[in-house]
Amino acid sequence: MKLDISHMRYMTADDFKVLQATEQGSRNHEIVPTTLIHQLSGMRAQSGTNRSISDLAKLKLISKVRNAKYDGYRLTYNGIDYLALHSMLNRNTVYSIGGSIGVGKESDIYKVSDKNGTEKVMKMHRLGRTSFTTVRNNRDYLKKNSKNGVNWMVLSRLAAQKEYQFITLLYAKGFNVPEPFDNSRHVIIMELIRGFPMRRLRKHKNLPLLYTNLMKFIVKLGCSGLIHCDYNEFNIMIKDEDHIDPNDPEELGFVVIDFPQSISIQHKDAEFYFKRDVDCIRRFFKKKLKYEPKDDPTMLDTDGFGEGYRYAYPDFNRDITRTDNLDELVQASGFSKKHPGDRDLEDAMEEMRNTDEADEAAQEENSDAENSDEEDESDDDEYYYSESEESEDGDDVNSLDEENERIIEALSSGVGNLKMDKMGNYILED
């Protein structure tokens, strides 16, 4: 989805009141009645509300649903984009917005700057766009017999809030993650990493050190109570050499991004996802960097992994010993009961993790067929952001949403009686 903010400068305070009222009414209405929008906006005259509604509809910030039983409107992704940016502009965390530097399955990445000219990254979560193109487990996202589909705007907002909590806590604990600056709705502002995604790495001055540091990051995160669940070459940024401090003993030369899928080590599938994260790094180093260490029983050092150490890679049962409770502090999936409303997000994240497993298998198959180190970057599903290279916009693909057991079965078997409603959710046509 292309971000167009050219009309924001011409919007009045009343326009934003009406837009925010529509957002507020969307919490319990698929289509927000015009009378309710007027009440929530606090506008004195109905005519003023109607004028703002008309202007917002022309800008496609809200949309009127045809054949509705009453006169009403719903918020669009453009509308929630404007609300999020308006909030951060008022807080002076964003002053100007540049072009897109990354497009992915679950988010769009833009370069922004504050009033001081400091460049930052703006991540806009877009759950429901292409995140769920396959159904691997029969899961019910909503309550039984629910006629409403998943509200992807709500899930995008929850995902952004959850990731902001993760990186805020991890950054404070000294983990190599981007510095977070602000969060509003489905948008996060964080540090711009001067470097490139690890998937483009073909040589390194010290591969054994990079390998062991990447493995130690997984273990350190696990001992703190968390598992990344998407730890691969797409979500690891290698810093440019001129932005690495040689005098800093804590400098690892890389930064890990993308945390909305992280789970607790108490999750029932924690060992599986931990092993998958480890295998992703091992597979990349083997295929692209031709580095595949083996266990060496003659070595006594177990503080690292790979060449010169006893073990070639971490093991969940052997190496994970809880030293912190970060999963409890952020209420990570699998730790304990969650706040009402988090259930849908956790189900969506679970399906995303399962979908990523299928994507990795496909990527591995494609990688085996490559005869050179050059990669076709236009085929990558994952996003990345980099100072030196811009990504092309990816095509928006309709996502498959499950509303109950019958829809899941229909999607799995290819039954053709599926229909999409006005909110973009799948329903079964009788």
C-alpha positions as a printed Julia matrix, in Angstrom:
430×3 Matrix{Float64}:
   0.0     0.0    0.0
   1.46    3.34  -1.04
   1.62    6.02   1.63
   0.27    9.34   0.37
   0.35   12.15   2.93
   0.14   15.05   0.48
  -3.32   16.05   1.74
  -2.45   16.11   5.45
  -1.28   19.73   5.42
  -4.72   20.87   4.21
  -6.73   19.02   6.85
  -8.28   21.01   9.66
  -8.58   20.21  13.36
 -12.25   19.36  12.78
 -11.3    16.85  10.1
  -9.04   15.03  12.54
 -11.76   15.11  15.2
 -14.17   13.39  12.81
 -11.49   10.92  11.66
 -10.64   10.05  15.26
 -14.34    9.68  16.06
 -14.67    7.18  13.21
 -11.73    5.23  14.62
 -13.28    5.24  18.08
 -16.61    4.06  16.76
 -14.9     1.26  14.81
 -14.04   -0.5   18.06
 -17.54   -1.95  18.24
 -19.03   -1.12  14.84
 -18.05   -2.47  11.44
 -19.85    0.5    9.94
 -19.92    3.54  12.21
 -23.27    5.4   12.0
 -23.03    9.02  10.95
 -24.93   10.12  14.06
 -22.41    8.3   16.28
 -19.5     9.93  14.45
 -21.03   13.32  15.2
 -21.52   12.48  18.88
 -17.99   11.16  19.36
 -16.36   14.04  17.48
 -17.74   16.66  19.85
 -18.66   18.92  16.95
 -21.41   21.44  17.66
 -23.24   21.39  14.35
 -24.17   18.29  12.35
 -23.49   20.27   9.17
 -19.84   20.69  10.17
 -19.52   16.96  10.78
 -21.1    16.17   7.43
 -18.74   18.55   5.67
 -15.71   16.87   7.23
 -17.09   13.41   6.45
 -17.48   14.4    2.82
 -13.91   15.72   2.64
 -12.46   12.63   4.36
 -14.35   10.31   2.02
 -12.95   12.15  -1.03
  -9.43   11.6    0.33
 -10.26    7.89   0.92
  -9.52    8.17   4.64
 -12.97    6.78   5.35
 -15.28    4.91   3.03
 -19.02    4.5    2.7
 -20.24    0.92   2.51
 -22.8     0.26  -0.18
 -26.04   -1.55   0.57
 -25.63   -0.96   4.3
 -28.75   -0.97   6.45
 -27.96    2.49   7.78
 -25.94    5.56   6.85
 -22.39    5.03   8.07
 -18.69    4.88   7.28
 -15.67    2.75   8.1
 -12.04    3.71   8.63
  -9.54    2.81   5.89
  -5.83    2.0    6.22
  -5.09    5.46   4.8
  -7.18    6.93   7.57
  -5.37    5.12  10.36
  -2.05    6.07   8.71
  -3.03    9.73   8.94
  -4.09    9.41  12.58
  -0.84    7.71  13.58
   1.32   10.27  11.77
  -0.7    13.16  13.16
  -0.09   11.91  16.72
   3.67   11.56  16.18
   3.9    14.94  14.48
   2.29   16.49  17.54
   4.85   14.72  19.75
   7.72   15.95  17.52
   9.05   12.43  16.98
   8.48   12.8   13.23
   9.0    15.95  11.17
   9.44   14.77   7.58
   8.79   11.52   5.72
  10.95   10.13   2.93
  10.48    7.28   0.5
   9.92    3.61   1.05
  13.04    1.58   1.84
  11.39   -1.78   2.44
   8.21   -3.69   1.65
   7.33   -6.98   3.3
   4.62   -9.44   4.13
   3.55   -7.79   7.37
   4.83   -4.21   7.15
   6.05   -1.27   5.1
   9.28    0.55   5.98
   9.92    4.26   5.39
  12.76    6.64   6.16
  11.75    9.63   8.31
  13.52   12.37  10.24
  12.85   14.52  13.29
  13.19   18.29  13.69
  16.91   17.95  14.32
  17.39   16.18  11.0
  18.14   12.81  12.62
  17.15   10.04  10.24
  14.99    7.25  11.62
  12.93    4.31  10.41
   9.14    4.18  10.4
   7.61    0.7   10.37
   3.92    0.41   9.48
   2.38   -2.95  10.33
   0.07   -4.28   7.6
  -1.19   -7.6    8.94
  -3.68   -9.36   6.75
  -2.13   -8.29   3.45
  -0.09  -11.31   2.43
   0.74  -12.85   5.79
  -1.63  -15.77   5.59
  -1.46  -17.25   2.12
  -1.49  -20.82   3.41
  -3.26  -22.64   6.18
  -1.08  -25.27   7.82
  -2.88  -25.77  11.1
  -6.63  -25.78  11.61
  -7.0   -22.84  13.93
 -10.05  -20.77  14.76
  -9.05  -17.11  14.94
 -12.39  -16.06  16.42
 -15.13  -17.45  18.57
 -17.27  -20.28  17.28
 -20.05  -19.29  14.91
 -18.67  -15.77  14.59
 -19.98  -14.0   11.5
 -17.34  -11.3   11.62
 -13.88  -11.77  10.2
 -10.6   -10.72  11.75
 -10.21   -6.96  12.05
  -6.73   -6.62  10.59
  -6.4    -2.98  11.65
  -6.86   -4.02  15.26
  -4.36   -6.86  14.88
  -1.87   -4.51  13.19
  -2.19   -2.12  16.08
  -1.72   -4.9   18.64
   1.3    -6.25  16.74
   2.94   -2.81  16.67
   2.32   -2.28  20.37
   3.69   -5.72  21.19
   6.83   -5.21  19.09
   7.39   -1.77  20.62
   7.23   -3.35  24.07
   9.71   -6.03  23.02
  12.35   -3.75  21.52
  11.98   -1.13  24.29
  12.69   -3.72  26.95
  15.4    -5.51  24.97
  17.18   -2.25  24.13
  17.14   -1.26  27.81
  18.63   -4.67  28.66
  21.52   -4.16  26.25
  20.43   -6.42  23.4
  21.49   -5.57  19.85
  18.16   -4.23  18.63
  17.19   -0.86  17.09
  16.59    1.96  19.53
  12.82    2.62  19.76
  11.55    6.2   19.75
   7.76    6.23  19.47
   4.66    4.16  18.82
   1.2     5.21  17.68
  -1.46    2.75  16.59
   0.15    0.44  14.0
   3.31    2.54  13.53
   6.72    2.3   15.22
   9.57    4.82  14.96
  13.02    3.37  15.6
  16.7     3.76  14.86
  17.97    3.62  11.28
  20.65    0.95  11.03
  23.55    1.93   8.8
  24.18   -1.37   7.09
  22.6    -4.1    5.0
  20.58   -7.28   5.59
  22.66  -10.39   6.25
  21.11  -12.15   3.26
  23.43  -10.04   1.06
  26.53  -11.06   3.01
  29.03  -13.16   0.98
  32.27  -12.58   2.85
  33.3   -11.41   6.3
  36.64  -10.7    7.9
  35.88  -13.03  10.82
  33.18  -15.59  10.01
  33.74  -17.78  13.11
  33.29  -14.77  15.4
  30.14  -13.61  13.59
  28.71  -17.13  13.73
  29.34  -17.59  17.45
  27.98  -14.12  18.27
  24.77  -14.84  16.35
  24.34  -18.14  18.21
  25.12  -16.53  21.56
  22.42  -13.92  20.86
  19.83  -16.71  20.55
  21.01  -18.26  23.81
  21.11  -14.92  25.65
  17.61  -14.13  24.46
  16.4   -17.59  25.48
  17.96  -17.36  28.94
  16.11  -14.05  29.33
  12.84  -15.87  28.63
  12.23  -15.17  24.92
  12.55  -16.88  21.54
  12.64  -14.72  18.41
  10.76  -17.2   16.12
  11.91  -15.49  12.91
  15.68  -15.35  13.42
  17.14  -15.53   9.93
  19.25  -13.64   7.39
  16.33  -11.34   6.51
  15.95  -10.02  10.06
  19.61   -9.5   10.91
  21.29   -6.26   9.83
  25.07   -6.26   9.34
  26.5    -2.85  10.25
  28.75   -0.93   7.89
  32.35   -1.05   9.08
  32.54    2.72   9.51
  29.64    2.53  11.99
  31.24   -0.14  14.19
  33.03    1.04  17.32
  36.23   -1.04  17.64
  36.7     0.1   21.25
  33.31   -1.17  22.38
  33.6    -4.74  23.77
  29.83   -5.15  23.46
  29.85   -4.29  19.75
  28.78   -7.36  17.79
  28.56   -5.76  14.35
  24.93   -6.72  13.78
  21.44   -5.7   14.88
  18.39   -7.97  15.12
  14.99   -6.67  13.98
  11.36   -7.82  13.75
  10.05   -9.08  17.1
   6.22   -9.25  16.98
   6.24  -13.05  16.74
   8.46  -13.66  19.78
   7.27  -16.19  22.34
   8.1   -17.29  25.88
  10.44  -20.21  26.58
   7.47  -21.68  28.45
   5.48  -21.89  25.22
   4.48  -25.45  24.37
   6.42  -25.22  21.07
   9.38  -23.28  22.46
  11.95  -25.99  21.74
  10.74  -26.35  18.15
  10.98  -22.62  17.38
  14.33  -22.32  19.14
  15.74  -25.12  16.99
  14.25  -23.53  13.87
  15.99  -20.23  14.63
  19.3   -22.04  15.11
  18.84  -24.06  11.91
  18.15  -20.9    9.9
  21.56  -19.48  10.82
  23.34  -22.8   10.27
  21.72  -23.22   6.86
  22.64  -19.7    5.73
  26.28  -20.05   6.8
  26.53  -23.45   5.12
  24.95  -22.53   1.8
  26.07  -18.93   1.31
  29.26  -18.61   3.35
  30.5   -22.22   3.12
  31.0   -22.38   6.87
  29.76  -25.46   8.71
  31.42  -26.12  12.09
  31.23  -29.49  13.81
  31.2   -30.5   17.46
  34.74  -30.88  18.81
  34.93  -32.99  22.01
  38.61  -32.06  22.4
  37.64  -28.47  23.15
  36.62  -27.52  26.68
  35.28  -24.01  25.98
  31.46  -23.98  26.04
  31.01  -20.19  26.21
  30.51  -19.98  22.45
  29.65  -22.11  19.45
  31.44  -23.16  16.28
  35.15  -23.24  15.53
  37.27  -23.39  18.68
  34.37  -24.35  20.94
  33.07  -27.69  22.16
  29.64  -27.39  20.56
  28.83  -26.4   16.98
  25.44  -24.89  17.79
  23.1   -24.3   20.76
  20.66  -26.85  22.12
  17.49  -25.78  23.91
  17.64  -28.33  26.74
  21.4   -28.03  27.23
  22.0   -24.29  26.92
  18.82  -22.49  27.99
  18.77  -21.7   31.7
  16.46  -18.9   32.79
  18.31  -15.86  34.1
  15.65  -13.2   33.54
  11.87  -12.87  33.13
  11.49  -10.71  30.04
   8.69  -12.96  28.77
   6.72  -12.17  31.91
   7.36   -8.43  31.67
   6.05   -8.23  28.11
   3.42  -10.96  28.6
   4.86  -12.97  25.71
   2.8   -15.68  24.06
   2.9   -18.92  26.02
   3.78  -17.4   29.39
   0.45  -16.68  31.01
  -3.07  -15.42  30.43
  -3.15  -12.37  28.24
  -5.05   -9.13  28.22
  -8.45   -9.46  26.53
  -7.96   -8.83  22.84
  -4.49  -10.36  22.64
  -5.95  -13.78  21.84
  -6.62  -12.93  18.19
  -3.14  -11.46  17.82
  -1.51  -14.57  19.31
  -3.47  -16.82  16.95
  -2.43  -14.64  14.02
   1.22  -14.7   15.11
   1.02  -18.49  15.5
  -0.24  -18.88  11.95
   2.43  -16.46  10.73
   5.16  -18.55  12.37
   3.78  -21.67  10.7
   3.54  -19.89   7.35
   7.14  -18.71   7.68
   8.21  -22.34   8.07
   6.67  -23.15   4.68
   8.29  -20.05   3.18
  11.71  -21.11   4.49
  11.31  -24.57   2.98
  10.48  -22.98  -0.37
  13.42  -20.61  -0.09
  15.76  -23.51   0.7
  14.52  -25.4   -2.36
  15.03  -22.34  -4.54
  18.47  -21.77  -3.06
  19.61  -25.27  -4.05
  18.89  -24.41  -7.69
  21.07  -21.28  -7.68
  24.42  -21.47  -9.52
  25.79  -18.11  -8.43
  25.86  -15.84  -5.41
  23.53  -13.32  -7.05
  19.98  -13.4   -5.66
  16.79  -12.21  -7.25
  15.78   -9.64  -4.67
  12.4    -8.99  -6.27
  11.22  -12.48  -5.22
  11.95  -12.01  -1.52
   8.91  -12.06   0.73
  10.63  -10.62   3.78
  11.24   -6.93   4.27
  14.46   -5.2    5.11
  15.63   -1.66   5.46
  18.99   -0.27   4.51
  20.68    3.07   4.07
  22.24    2.15   0.76
  19.49    0.38  -1.13
  15.78    0.92  -1.68
  13.33   -1.92  -2.24
  10.64   -1.93  -4.86
   7.04   -1.98  -3.77
   5.66   -5.51  -3.61
   2.34   -6.47  -5.05
  -0.5    -6.56  -2.58
  -1.94  -10.04  -2.36
  -5.33  -10.89  -0.87
  -4.91  -12.7    2.43
  -6.83  -15.8    3.42
  -8.74  -15.29   6.64
 -10.38  -18.03   8.58
 -13.54  -17.19  10.51
 -14.42  -20.75  11.68
 -13.75  -24.45  11.13
 -15.74  -24.56   7.89
 -13.77  -21.71   6.3
 -10.48  -23.36   7.24
 -11.66  -26.6    5.7
 -12.82  -24.76   2.57
  -9.45  -23.03   2.2
  -7.55  -26.28   2.68
  -9.67  -28.29   0.22
 -10.05  -25.57  -2.4
 -13.82  -25.37  -2.18
 -15.01  -22.53  -4.36
 -17.93  -21.22  -2.3
 -15.88  -18.56  -0.53
 -16.9   -14.92  -0.72
 -15.28  -11.73   0.62
 -17.36   -9.22   2.57
 -17.02   -5.42   2.61
 -14.41   -5.56   5.38
 -12.17   -7.82   3.34
 -12.99  -10.94   5.37
 -13.83  -14.35   3.92
 -17.31  -15.8    4.47
 -18.92  -18.99   3.19
 -21.64  -18.51   0.62
 -24.57  -20.88   1.28
